[in-house]
């Protein structure tokens, strides 16, 4: 079967690998920008720098494709990428699955993804350990946990002495190679947030070599009884028409996937993108945790989940230790931060950690996407959804619950320093074409037979916390079932 996969991010990687292993001929069609391509960035119209990581000092992951429709935002900033490998070049590598509590309303039982989670841990190095997260999330990991800092170890030791039945805590599960008998692993160089120089942090830029790869930006899909045609444009502006794919799996990310389908009149010209509100909470380490002798690595070291409880909503936190990268970020984030000497900043920052919090999509403002007459896309705040006031109230309540727990573990959150990301900047969004509602369980928009959306667009809800593992598992499931 001749199949096209559009996109080279994690969902595209997962679908491509699955189809090739099943013996199908796969053509990957991907905008695939590399360092020598256009330099215009998709953040040039926003002042926010809260969650914008560079790739070895380069803005490559955020560059616009030089030709084709533009993607514009007002009041929101949904981050997207045209780079080969997409945002996996700069992600936090967190690989926690969704759980039953977060998917209770899904038409698809989350247990249907279990075999796909298990298959992915054979293909991707995922760190972990049997701990407080296991009862809720299972044990989907294939590598030993990356060694945490001494302060994180003490936090976990103290947490074992506390009874908080609605809270789970455990070491971060990360797509990082920590080493096996046959391969080397992380050397703890602490450069994680700027790009791993040893390539131990997994990314999807290197698709399966057996796939044909075309560097094109898709503009439109034309579906007929005989298959699907694809209109596209290359980096020089030259149009291309690709004919007669029996199936197309769309993995371009929810922003670009919507634009392609709306331009193709497969879906309506507007849609609501669900987002997981993201906020950054500085946390002071108390003296009983001891001094920071080493921080071991720069990615998230600890997950803390706050389950739903009575009227309380679910949320999740990822705890980061001090790293040199925080100095530059603090200078950008703090009032007059540029005037504070590095030595003073380092003195205080070494006594702190950063918790990144995520809310459920149902408790977060949403993003309205609209296709314009010229084919471009406009994104702004969805007026009928949750307001900033509603979001801030939930964040305040979540921080109170979080603080009550972690104070007993030796941490003192500083809520007055909380910074809340603009909708979309946390990059945990999707669900504008939810399975069981606006698409079937194979990601096909209503009325379509051979176009399957496999990225986060089709998740029925956006849960708090990591999203990539579930997106990849679902893309694998759709790829398997679409060709039966």
C-alpha distance (Angstrom), angle and dihedral (degrees) to the residues before:
residue distance angle dihedral
X1 . . .
X2 3.84 . .
X3 3.79 107.6 .
X4 3.80 132.1 175.9
X5 3.79 122.1 -151.2
X6 3.80 113.1 -163.3
X7 3.81 112.0 -152.3
X8 3.80 138.7 27.9
X9 3.79 101.2 -136.2
X10 3.83 122.4 110.6
X11 3.82 94.7 -73.7
X12 3.82 91.2 48.9
X13 3.80 90.6 47.5
X14 3.80 91.3 50.4
X15 3.82 94.2 48.1
X16 3.81 93.4 44.2
X17 3.78 94.9 50.3
X18 3.79 91.9 46.6
X19 3.81 94.5 50.7
X20 3.80 93.6 47.4
X21 3.79 91.2 50.3
X22 3.81 87.7 52.9
X23 3.81 89.3 55.4
X24 3.80 101.7 -105.8
X25 3.81 128.0 140.3
X26 3.81 106.7 -113.7
X27 3.79 129.1 -166.0
X28 3.79 114.0 -167.2
X29 3.80 111.7 -151.9
X30 3.76 110.0 -166.5
X31 3.80 137.8 158.9
X32 3.81 83.9 -132.9
X33 3.81 101.6 -179.2
X34 3.79 115.6 -168.0
X35 3.79 131.7 -168.9
X36 3.81 95.7 -81.0
X37 3.83 93.6 55.4
X38 3.82 131.0 92.6
X39 3.80 118.4 -40.2
X40 3.82 102.8 -151.1
X41 3.83 108.0 117.9
X42 3.78 129.8 -147.2
X43 3.80 91.4 -130.8
X44 3.80 96.7 58.5
X45 3.82 91.1 106.5
X46 3.79 97.3 48.6
X47 3.79 129.9 73.1
X48 3.80 96.0 -155.6
X49 3.79 118.9 112.1
X50 3.81 98.6 164.4
X51 3.79 99.1 116.7
X52 3.81 104.2 12.9
X53 3.78 110.5 122.3
X54 3.77 122.4 -176.3
X55 3.79 126.1 -133.5
X56 3.82 105.5 -122.2
X57 3.80 87.1 -33.5
X58 3.81 93.9 -47.5
X59 3.80 129.4 116.8
X60 3.82 89.7 -146.6
X61 3.84 95.1 124.9
X62 3.82 90.9 59.1
X63 3.79 101.4 45.1
X64 3.78 121.5 123.4
X65 3.76 120.6 -122.4
X66 3.83 104.2 -106.1
X67 3.84 94.4 -128.0
X68 3.77 137.5 37.3
X69 3.81 132.1 41.0
X70 3.78 121.0 -16.4
X71 3.80 125.1 -123.7
X72 3.80 112.2 -140.5
X73 3.80 132.0 -176.6
X74 3.80 136.7 -162.1
X75 3.82 123.4 -170.4
X76 3.81 88.8 -10.1
X77 3.79 135.0 66.5
X78 3.81 113.2 -157.3
X79 3.80 103.4 -176.6
X80 3.81 116.1 -135.3
X81 3.77 135.5 167.2
X82 3.79 140.0 -144.0
X83 3.81 93.2 -174.3
X84 3.79 122.7 114.8
X85 3.78 102.8 -94.2
X86 3.80 91.6 20.7
X87 3.78 119.0 -140.8
X88 3.81 91.4 -17.7
X89 3.82 83.9 87.9
X90 3.81 89.7 70.8
X91 3.79 105.9 19.9
X92 3.79 127.1 126.6
X93 3.84 91.4 -115.5
X94 3.82 92.8 -129.1
X95 3.83 111.7 159.8
X96 3.78 110.2 -177.3
X97 3.83 117.4 142.1
X98 3.80 125.6 -129.8
X99 3.81 115.4 -97.9
X100 3.80 135.0 -140.6
X101 3.79 94.1 -99.6
X102 3.79 91.9 56.9
X103 3.80 94.3 46.6
X104 3.81 102.3 40.7
X105 3.82 91.7 120.5
X106 3.82 96.0 48.1
X107 3.80 120.7 117.4
X108 3.81 85.3 -143.1
X109 3.80 115.3 65.8
X110 3.80 108.6 -127.2
X111 3.82 88.2 -131.5
X112 3.82 86.6 71.7
X113 3.81 87.4 72.6
X114 3.80 95.9 51.6
X115 3.80 95.7 94.7
X116 3.81 89.2 48.2
X117 3.79 92.1 51.3
X118 3.79 87.9 50.6
X119 3.79 92.0 49.4
X120 3.81 92.1 49.6
X121 3.80 93.5 54.4
X122 3.81 86.8 58.9
X123 3.80 90.7 54.3
X124 3.79 101.4 38.2
X125 3.81 128.9 42.9
X126 3.81 106.3 -116.7
X127 3.78 120.5 178.4
X128 3.78 124.6 -142.9
X129 3.78 150.5 124.6
X130 3.78 137.2 -143.1
X131 3.80 101.2 -93.5
X132 3.78 144.0 121.0
X133 3.80 91.9 -43.8
X134 3.80 95.0 57.1
X135 3.80 99.0 81.8
X136 3.80 91.8 55.7
X137 3.81 102.3 33.0
X138 3.79 105.5 22.9
X139 3.80 124.1 -132.3
X140 3.79 105.3 -68.6
X141 3.79 102.0 158.4
X142 3.79 136.6 109.8
X143 3.82 103.9 -167.5
X144 3.77 135.6 54.5
X145 3.78 114.4 -94.2
X146 3.77 115.2 -86.6
X147 3.82 107.1 -106.4
X148 3.82 110.9 -93.4
X149 3.79 126.1 -144.3
X150 3.80 120.1 -89.5
X151 3.81 90.6 -107.0
X152 3.82 91.9 53.7
X153 3.82 89.2 51.3
X154 3.82 89.8 53.9
X155 3.81 91.5 48.7
X156 3.79 90.5 54.2
X157 3.80 91.4 47.7
X158 3.80 91.3 52.6
X159 3.82 92.1 44.9
X160 3.82 90.1 60.3
X161 3.81 88.7 63.1
X162 3.81 93.8 54.0
X163 3.80 126.5 82.7
X164 3.79 109.6 -144.8
X165 3.83 104.6 145.8
X166 3.81 93.5 -174.4
X167 3.80 94.0 55.4
X168 3.80 130.1 73.5
X169 3.79 123.2 -168.8
X170 3.78 131.0 -175.8
X171 3.78 146.4 137.4
X172 3.78 116.6 -65.3
X173 3.77 117.1 -95.3
X174 3.75 107.5 -136.2
X175 3.79 139.0 178.8
X176 3.79 91.3 -121.7
X177 3.79 129.8 127.0
X178 3.81 108.4 -122.2
X179 3.78 94.1 172.6
X180 3.79 140.0 -97.2
X181 3.76 135.3 -154.1
X182 3.81 88.2 -79.6
X183 3.82 104.8 35.7
X184 3.78 136.1 42.6
X185 3.78 121.9 -123.2
X186 3.79 146.8 -165.0
X187 3.81 114.4 -17.5
X188 3.84 93.7 -164.7
X189 3.80 95.4 -119.0
X190 3.85 88.8 154.5
X191 3.83 93.8 -133.5
X192 3.83 94.6 115.3
X193 3.79 97.6 120.4
X194 3.80 93.4 55.4
X195 3.81 97.9 44.3
X196 3.80 129.1 -69.0
X197 3.83 108.4 -94.9
X198 3.82 89.6 -155.6
X199 3.82 96.2 47.7
X200 3.81 92.6 -121.6
X201 3.83 91.9 135.6
X202 3.79 106.3 81.7
X203 3.80 120.4 -122.2
X204 3.79 134.4 167.9
X205 3.80 101.0 -126.1
X206 3.81 93.0 109.1
X207 3.80 104.7 64.9
X208 3.79 121.4 -167.6
X209 3.81 107.9 -66.2
X210 3.79 93.1 -133.8
X211 3.80 91.2 67.3
X212 3.79 121.0 91.7
X213 3.80 109.4 -121.1
X214 3.82 125.4 -149.7
X215 3.79 120.1 -175.7
X216 3.81 100.1 -143.0
X217 3.78 138.4 124.2
X218 3.80 110.9 -127.1
X219 3.79 114.5 -131.4
X220 3.81 103.1 173.1
X221 3.80 144.2 4.8
X222 3.80 122.1 -145.9
X223 3.79 113.2 -163.0
X224 3.81 122.5 -164.3
X225 3.78 137.6 159.6
X226 3.81 90.3 -88.0
X227 3.80 96.7 51.3
X228 3.80 140.9 -80.6
X229 3.81 130.2 -48.4
X230 3.78 120.9 -157.0
X231 3.79 127.8 -148.5
X232 3.80 114.5 -159.8
X233 3.79 144.3 159.7
X234 3.81 129.3 -138.1
X235 3.81 129.8 -137.6
X236 3.82 89.9 -89.6
X237 3.80 93.7 53.9
X238 3.80 95.7 -106.0
X239 3.84 113.4 144.8
X240 3.81 120.7 -128.2
X241 3.79 132.2 -167.4
X242 3.80 118.1 -157.3
X243 3.79 116.6 -168.9
X244 3.76 142.9 -153.9
X245 3.77 108.5 7.9
X246 3.78 108.7 165.9
X247 3.79 91.1 -146.5
X248 3.80 135.5 14.1
X249 3.80 120.8 -159.2
X250 3.78 110.6 -162.2
X251 3.81 113.3 -148.2
X252 3.80 101.1 152.2
X253 3.81 95.3 122.8
X254 3.82 123.6 -94.1
X255 3.82 96.7 -79.6
X256 3.78 97.5 51.2
X257 3.81 93.2 34.5
X258 3.80 89.7 58.0
X259 3.80 92.3 48.3
X260 3.81 92.2 50.1
X261 3.81 94.2 48.0
X262 3.80 94.9 42.6
X263 3.82 91.1 48.6
X264 3.81 87.8 49.8
X265 3.83 90.3 50.3
X266 3.78 89.6 -123.7
X267 3.82 89.0 123.9
X268 3.79 134.0 19.6
X269 3.80 120.6 -81.5
X270 3.79 96.2 -105.3
X271 3.79 134.6 45.3
X272 3.80 140.9 167.7
X273 3.80 116.9 -115.5
X274 3.81 114.0 -153.7
X275 3.80 116.6 -139.5
X276 3.80 136.0 -168.0
X277 3.81 105.7 -129.9
X278 3.81 110.2 -124.1
X279 3.80 129.0 -155.9
X280 3.80 137.2 175.3
X281 3.80 118.1 -134.5
X282 3.83 120.8 -172.5
X283 3.81 112.3 -142.1
X284 3.81 126.1 -160.6
X285 3.81 116.4 -141.9
X286 3.80 112.3 -134.0
X287 3.83 121.0 -132.6
X288 3.82 93.6 -106.2
X289 3.82 88.9 69.8
X290 3.78 89.8 61.9
X291 3.78 128.6 -137.1
X292 3.78 124.6 -46.5
X293 3.79 106.3 -104.6
X294 3.80 94.0 171.7
X295 3.78 134.8 -9.8
X296 3.83 95.7 -146.2
X297 3.83 96.8 -153.1
X298 3.80 141.3 -0.9
X299 3.81 104.0 -123.1
X300 3.80 126.0 87.8
X301 3.81 110.4 -59.0
X302 3.78 102.8 -173.6
X303 3.81 138.7 29.9
X304 3.80 121.4 -152.2
X305 3.80 118.3 -173.3
X306 3.81 123.0 -164.4
X307 3.81 108.6 -160.2
X308 3.76 125.5 -149.9
X309 3.79 109.8 -82.6
X310 3.80 123.5 179.9
X311 3.80 103.1 -55.0
X312 3.81 92.9 -11.1
X313 3.81 118.3 108.0
X314 3.80 128.1 -137.6
X315 3.79 120.9 -96.9
X316 3.77 137.8 160.5
X317 3.80 136.4 -147.1
X318 3.78 132.3 -157.0
X319 3.78 114.8 -157.4
X320 3.81 120.7 -145.2
X321 3.80 125.7 -166.6
X322 3.79 124.3 -138.9
X323 3.79 116.0 -72.0
X324 3.80 133.4 169.2
X325 3.80 87.9 -109.7
X326 3.82 89.1 68.5
X327 3.80 90.9 65.9
X328 3.80 93.4 64.6
X329 3.81 91.3 43.0
X330 3.79 92.1 50.2
X331 3.79 90.5 52.2
X332 3.80 89.5 55.2
X333 3.79 95.9 42.7
X334 3.81 103.4 42.3
X335 3.81 123.2 77.7
X336 3.81 106.4 -101.4
X337 3.80 86.6 -1.0
X338 3.79 92.0 147.7
X339 3.79 88.9 64.4
X340 3.81 95.1 55.6
X341 3.84 113.1 97.1
X342 3.80 115.1 -117.3
X343 3.80 92.2 -123.2
X344 3.80 91.9 59.0
X345 3.79 92.6 45.4
X346 3.80 91.7 49.7
X347 3.81 91.2 49.7
X348 3.79 91.9 57.5
X349 3.80 98.1 34.4
X350 3.80 92.4 55.3
X351 3.80 86.3 62.6
X352 3.77 92.2 53.1
X353 3.79 143.9 64.2
X354 3.79 130.7 -160.5
X355 3.79 123.7 -126.0
X356 3.80 116.8 -160.3
X357 3.79 109.7 -156.4
X358 3.81 128.8 -158.8
X359 3.80 129.4 -165.0
X360 3.78 129.2 -154.5
X361 3.80 113.2 -91.2
X362 3.81 89.2 -117.7
X363 3.81 89.4 63.2
X364 3.81 96.0 44.5
X365 3.81 135.0 81.5
X366 3.80 113.5 -98.2
X367 3.80 132.3 -138.6
X368 3.80 124.2 -120.9
X369 3.81 112.8 -143.5
X370 3.80 119.3 -162.8
X371 3.79 131.3 -178.5
X372 3.80 111.0 -135.9
X373 3.80 125.3 -143.6
X374 3.81 91.6 -105.0
X375 3.81 91.2 56.5
X376 3.78 95.8 -104.2
X377 3.78 124.2 123.3
X378 3.80 130.1 -121.0
X379 3.79 122.3 -163.4
X380 3.78 124.3 -170.0
X381 3.80 140.7 149.4
X382 3.80 114.5 -59.2
X383 3.80 103.1 -122.0
X384 3.81 96.9 -158.1
X385 3.79 94.3 52.9
X386 3.79 132.9 76.4
X387 3.79 113.6 -41.9
X388 3.78 126.7 -133.9
X389 3.81 86.8 -107.7
X390 3.82 91.0 56.0
X391 3.81 90.9 46.8
X392 3.80 94.0 48.3
X393 3.79 91.1 51.0
X394 3.81 91.4 53.8
X395 3.82 91.3 46.3
X396 3.81 90.7 51.4
X397 3.81 91.1 51.1
X398 3.80 91.8 46.1
X399 3.81 92.5 50.8
X400 3.82 90.3 51.3
X401 3.82 90.9 54.1
X402 3.80 91.5 44.3
X403 3.80 92.2 48.1
X404 3.79 93.5 50.4
X405 3.79 89.3 57.7
X406 3.80 103.4 38.7
X407 3.82 95.4 45.2
X408 3.78 86.4 68.8
X409 3.81 88.0 51.7
X410 3.81 93.7 55.2
X411 3.80 101.5 -91.6
X412 3.79 129.9 116.6
X413 3.82 113.9 -161.3
X414 3.82 116.6 -147.5
X415 3.83 103.9 -146.5
X416 3.82 93.7 178.1
X417 3.83 88.4 67.2
X418 3.81 94.2 51.6
X419 3.79 115.3 132.6
X420 3.79 119.5 -160.8
X421 3.78 120.0 -151.0
X422 3.79 121.5 -128.6
X423 3.83 110.6 -104.3
X424 3.79 108.6 -78.5
X425 3.80 97.8 22.2
X426 3.81 92.8 99.7
X427 3.83 87.7 61.9
X428 3.82 91.9 -140.1
X429 3.79 98.4 119.2
X430 3.81 141.9 117.3
X431 3.82 134.7 98.8
X432 3.81 96.4 121.5
X433 3.84 89.5 125.6
X434 3.82 101.0 34.3
X435 3.79 119.8 -167.0
X436 3.78 112.3 -112.7
X437 3.80 91.9 28.3
X438 3.81 117.7 42.7
X439 3.79 94.2 8.4
X440 3.78 134.5 25.7
X441 3.79 125.1 -109.7
X442 3.81 89.4 -85.5
X443 3.80 91.9 58.4
X444 3.81 94.1 -107.3
X445 3.81 114.0 147.9
X446 3.79 112.0 -124.7
X447 3.80 108.5 -78.5
X448 3.80 95.6 20.4
X449 3.80 124.8 109.2
X450 3.79 107.3 178.3
X451 3.81 105.0 27.5
X452 3.81 112.5 88.9
X453 3.81 121.9 -176.3
X454 3.81 109.6 -149.2
X455 3.81 105.3 171.2
X456 3.82 127.7 87.0
X457 3.81 90.2 -71.5
X458 3.82 90.4 88.9
X459 3.80 100.5 45.9
X460 3.82 105.9 117.6
X461 3.81 91.6 -137.2
X462 3.80 139.1 5.5
X463 3.79 110.1 -122.2
X464 3.81 124.7 -158.5
X465 3.77 113.0 -92.8
X466 3.81 134.9 20.1
X467 3.80 116.9 6.7
X468 3.82 106.8 175.7
X469 3.82 99.5 79.7
X470 3.81 91.9 55.3
X471 3.81 93.1 43.6
X472 3.82 90.1 53.3
X473 3.81 93.8 45.3
X474 3.79 91.4 49.6
X475 3.83 91.8 47.3
X476 3.80 88.5 53.1
X477 3.81 91.6 49.1
X478 3.83 92.7 49.7
X479 3.82 92.0 46.8
X480 3.80 91.2 51.7
X481 3.79 95.5 47.3
X482 3.81 97.1 39.1
X483 3.80 92.7 65.7
X484 3.80 98.7 44.7
